[in-house]
Amino acid sequence: MKQRIITSVIALSLLATVPAWGQTTVIKRTETKQAAKPKTVNQWEYKDDYRDGLALVKDKNGKYGFVDKSGKLVIPCQWEWAAPFYEGLAYVKGNNDKFGFVDKSGILVSPCQWNWAWICSEGLALVQDNNWKCGFIDKSGNLVIPCQWDGDGRSFFSEGLAPVKDEKRKYGFIDKSGNLVIPCQWEYAWPFSEGLAIVKDANDKYGYIDKTGNVVIPCQWKCAQDYKNGKAHVEDNNGKYYYIDKTGKKVE
């Protein structure tokens, strides 16, 4: 008798909702991908692609764990929810509805005590405490940047800086010591790419700043992408799309 295989789809939200252009470029920068279409493999109700040598799986009891490339279950299915590994850490959700981090051996390096957590990038991962304030832990689980900021899926380190949001809901950038190096003055900000970061002003226009916070390309674009190979894709006020170089000049 043929076994009927039922495929369920799990939506793993690995990046926060941002304007479509920003979202696309964040995915490229961090080399993340949309999760492959879920598939039933043997005993797993869901199995993701391999990342850092391990694949996220969900068993038929709705619990998450990880398998290696031989298919061996190396981290037991005991978590209410989990995300793929980045830089050797994966954030998981315990039965207390809190988030923590496990390493690739399954050791809980940061207990499930956080209201929310995010991927590890450049050795640091965002966490949110019971007061809904965000800080960063290192790979050993130590809180190295205190929870004092509002944060979201844009709040990860790239090129040594991370965008954060203050109590007035304005965005700026901190360094890895937690110092505010670019003041919180923008409506939105995205992580740096090739030395420039997209920012959005109060007029809903996009431009680019450098790592000192100077506006190098004025906020004049309806939409903007990150720089890649010295070029960025933008949309002007007339709905026309083209590439610009790092001086803001139109290029082919």
N, C-alpha and C positions, 0 to 999 in steps of 0.2 A: 504494500500500500504506500502510495506516495505521501510523504509528509508535507503538509501544507505549511509553507513558510510565510509568516506575516512580517512585513517590514514596517517598523515605526520610525517616525521622523522626530528627532530631538533638535530643537533650535538652541544652539549654544551661543549666547550673546557675548562675544569676546571683545566687542568694541562698542562703546556707547554711541547713541544716536547723535550724529553731527550732520551738518549740511552735506549733501551727497558728495560734493567735491572733496571736502575735508576728509570725509570718511574713507574715500577711495585711497587718498594719499597716505593716510595713517596706516592703512593695511599694507601698502607697498613698503613704507619706511621700516616697519617693524617685521617685515617679511612674514606677516600672518596671512592666513587664507581663510576664506569661508569654509566652514566644516563641510567635508564631503557628504554627499547624500547618505544618510544612515542605512545600514544594512544588517540583516540578521545573519550572524556567523556562528554556527554551532550553537553553543548554549547562550550566546549573548543576544540580548534584545537590541543592543546598539553597540557599534564599534566604530570609533573615529580613526582618522589617519594617524600614523606614527609621528611623534614629535619628541625630540631628545631621546629617541630610541624606544619610547613607550607609547602605547595607544590607550586612550580612554575607552572603557567599556561599561555597559550597564547590564546588570543581570535581570532575570525575570521577576525578581523581588523589588526592582526599582532602585537598587543600590549601585553605586559607582565604584570602580576600581581601575587597575591598569594591568595590561599584559605586555610582555616583551615580544620581540620579533619572532620568537619560536612559538608564540601563542600561550606561553606559560603565564598564569596569573601571579604577578610578582607583588602587587599591592591589592589586598583583599577588597572585595566589594562590600564596603561598610559605610560609605558616605552617602548622604542625602543628595548631594550634587557635587560635581567636580569640573575643573577646567583642565585643558591640556597643559603639559609642562612647557615652561619657558625658563631658560637659563638654570635648569636643574630644580626648579620649584613649581609646584602646582597648588593652586588654592582649592580648598575643599570645604564643604558645608557639613557640620555635624548635626546630630539629632537635637541639639539645643538651638538650632536655627542660627548659629553663629559660624563665621568663617575662620579658617586657619590655613596653614601651609604644610605640605609634606615634601620631603625630598624623594629622590628616585629609589631609595631603599624602603620607602613607606614610613620613615620616621617623621613624626609630627614635630617640625622644628619651630612652629609657632602655633600655640593652642587655639582651638576654636573659640575665640573670644571677641572677634571683630564683627561689627554690624555688616561690613562689606569689605571686599578685598579685590585686588587687581593684579595683573600679570607682573612678573619680575622683569625689569629692564635696566640694563647697566648696573646690575647688582643690587637694586633696590626695588621694593614692591610697596604699593600704596595700600594702607589699611584705614579703616574708619572705626572710631571708638563709639562708646555708648552715648556720647554727646553729639554724634554725627559729625565729628571733626576728623579730618584726615591728616595722616603723617606717613612716614615710610619706615619699613623694617629692612634690615640687611638679610643676607642668606642664612644667617644663624638665628634669625628670629628676633634680634635685638631692635628695639625701637630707636632709630638713630636720628630721626627728624620728628619732633613732637607733633601730636595731633592738634593742630591749631588752624588748619585750612579747610575750606570747602573744596571738594574734589569731584572728579568724574572720570569717564573713560579716556579723556585727553591727558589726564594727570599721570604721565609716566616720563621717565628720564630719556632724553635723546640729546646727544652731543653735550652731555654734562648739565643740562638744565631741564626743569620740568615746569609746565604751566600749573598754576594753582589759582584758586578763587578766594577772595576775602569776604568778610561779612557784608560788604556792600554789593556782592556778586560781580565784582570786577576782577579781571584776570591779570596776573603778572607772572614772573618766573622766579624760582628758587634754584640755588645750586645744591650740590650734594652735601653741603654742610648745613643746609636749611636756611641759608641767608637769602633774603629777598633781594635779588640783584637787578630785577626789572620791575618797577612799581606796578601795582594793580590799578590799571586805568582802562583796560580794554573790555569790550562787551564779551568777546570770546578770544581765545588764543589756542594755537595748536603747537605741538612739539616742533623743535628745530629740525631742519633738513638742509644739508649743504650750507650751513651757516646762517640761514634765514628762517623766520617763523611767520606763519600767517596770523594776522590779527584782524579783528572786526571792530569798527568804531561805532559810535552812537548813531550814525546815519545808515547803519546796516551795509556798509561798504568794506571791502577787504583790501588789505595791503600787506606789506612785509617789513619786519624789523630785523636788525642784526642783534648780536649777543650783548651789545651794550645798551640795547633798548632804543637805539636811534631808528627812526622811520626812514628806510632806504628807498622804498617804493610806496608812494602815498596811497591811502585807502580810497580807491576809486573804482574798484572792480565789483561787479555783481556777484561773481563767484571766483574762487581761486584755488589752485592746487599747489602742492608742495613742489619745490625744485627737484628735478632729477636730471643729472648730466647737464647742469647749467641752465636748464629751461623749465618754465612753469606754464601750465595751461590756465588761461583766464577767460572770463566772459565780461564784455563791456556792457554799458548801459543800453546799447542797441541790440543786445542779444547775440553779438558776434563773438566767435571763439577764435583764439589764436594763442601762440606761444610768445612769451617775453623772456628776455635775458635778465641777468641780475642787476641791470641798470633800469629795467622797466621798458626797454626798447623792444618793439615788435620784431620777431625773427621767424624765419621759416621752420 
